[in-house]
Amino acid sequence: MSFDKFIGPATVVYVVSATVAALWWASDLTRRVQTIEASTVTAERIARLETEVRTLGENTKELKIGISELVHQLKQGN
């Protein structure tokens, strides 16, 4: 049995196809990992923004209460 008969054109085509498929899968895997990392960063940013918005909402309520009290005191003083 010779080496030429063992490695024929079909084997070469198979190896090339498998190599292309593996490279394609690996490049797609890299893209997926980058997408997941980017979405994680985005999720962290969203969580921080939600905290900031909640804090701003609480501060706004405190300001409204303070303004209402000030207006009430000014009305009583006049």
Stockholm file with secondary structure:
# STOCKHOLM 1.0

chainA/1-78         MSFDKFIGPATVVYVVSATVAALWWASDLTRRVQTIEASTVTAERIARLETEVRTLGENTKELKIGISELVHQLKQGN
#=GR chainA/1-78 SS CCHHHHSCHHHHHHHHHHHHHHHHHHHHHHHHHHHHHHHHHHHHHHHHHHHHHHHHHHHHHHHHHHHHHHHHHHHHHC
#=GC SS_cons        CCHHHHSCHHHHHHHHHHHHHHHHHHHHHHHHHHHHHHHHHHHHHHHHHHHHHHHHHHHHHHHHHHHHHHHHHHHHHC
//
